[in-house]
Amino acid sequence: MDGFWPVGDVLTYLGGSWRVERTVRDLASGAEGRFTGTTVFAPADGGGLLHRESGTFVWQGVARPAERTLRFLPGGGPGTALVRFSDGRPFHDLDLTSGHWVADHPCSSDLYRGEFTVRDEDHWRSVWRVRGPAKDLVLTTGYARAA
């Protein structure tokens, strides 16, 4: 797996602030959007990390504030995590010990398939492909560690 950067401790790696740029493409309509902002991974009460993302999402020329919160809990080993929505529902597992991971999340009749790639100590990326009767999307997010 050339080009991947193995992560020995995923919670330590993710900790801190990241600049975020995301493109959203609706493959059915051809519409595109862009999110720019910041993600902060901070220690959470009860262990793990609280992931808080905030910024601006521009869709079809309209800019609006956007935010989301996730919880990254310790997984079965230091290179792994269990990702939960802010209300505690399971989202997906994450194993970056090889620097690359694919995770699935069924949502109603749609399937979200996420591919996570770590390039180096300061850059990683996720690509979510969403397919189903309600959605046909590609969400590509680049993360760069903030100084």
N, C-alpha and C positions, 0 to 999 in steps of 0.2 A: 504494500500500500504506500507507494511513493508519494511524498508531499504531505503526509500527515505527521502531526507532532503529538506523540503520546503524552497523556496527562496522568501523572501518578496520583494526584489528589484533586478531584474535580471541584470540591468546595473551596479549597485554597486557591486554585487557579481562577475561579470565577469571581472571587471576592474583590470588591472595589467598584470603580465607576468605568463604564464603557460608553463610547460614542456609538450611536446606532444609525444605520441607514438601511431602509427597507423599501423594496419595490413590491407592488402588488399588481399582478396582471390577471384580469378576468379573461380567460381564454375563449369563453362563449361570446362575449360582446366586443372584445378587443380593448376595453377600457383599461387604463393604467393609473395607479396612484403611487404616492411616495410618502413614507414616514421618515422624519429625521428627529432625533432626540437623544436621550440618555437613558441607560439602564444602570441602576445601582444594585449591587448584590451586597446586602448588609446582614450581620448576624441576626437571626430570628429568635424570638422567645421560644424556648423548648428545643433549640438546636437547629442546625441547617442554616440556610440563607433565605432572606426575603428579597425577591427580585421585584424591583419597582421600575417600571418603564414609563417615561413621560416625554412628550414632544408634540409635534405638529404633523397631522396627516392631511395630505392634499389629494382629493379625489375629484376628478372632472372639474378642475379649476377652483374648487372650494376648499379652503384651509380651515381645519378645526382642531382644537386641542384633543389629544388622545393619550390614554394611559391604561396600564394594566398592572396587576400584581400577581405573582406566582410564588410558590414556596418550593425551594429545593432542599429536600431532606436527605440525610445520609442513606446511601444504598447499602448493598451487601459487602462492599469493599471501598477503599478510599478513592478509586477512580470512577465510582458510580454514584448516582443520585436518583431519587424518586421525585419527580416533578408533579406538583399538585396545583390546582387552581386555588385562588385566594380563599374559597369557601371549603377547601379540604378535599374536594373531589379529585380522583386520580386523573392526571393528564397523560404522562408517559414516563418511561424509565430512560436513563441516560448512562452510558458507559463510554467514557472517553479514554480508556486505557490504551487504545490503539490510535487515538486521535480522530477516529471516524465512528459514527454510529447512525443507525437507522431505527426509527421508532414509529409505531402506528398509534393513532387515536381515532376510534370510531365515534362519530358524532351524529346522532339520529341515523339517517340513511347515507350520510357522507363519510368518506374515509380521509383522514389527515395522515399523510406519511411525511415524517420529518427526517431530513438527512443533516447531520451535524459534522462539521469538519473543522479541526483545529490546525491552523497553519504554523503558528509559532506562539511564543509566550504572550504576545500582545494582540493576536488576531484570530478570530474564529468566525464561522458562518453557519447559518441554518437555512435550509431550503425546505419549505413546506409545500407539498403538492396536495391539493384538495380536490377530490373527485366524488361525484354523486349526483343525485337528481336535483339538488338545490344549488350546488356550487361546482365550478370548474376553474380553479385558481392556482397560481404559483406565487408564493411569498418568499422572497429572497432577502435575507437580512445579514449584513456585515457588521461585525463588532470590532472596534479598535479600542484598546485600553486608553482611558483618558489619563493625561499627564498629572 
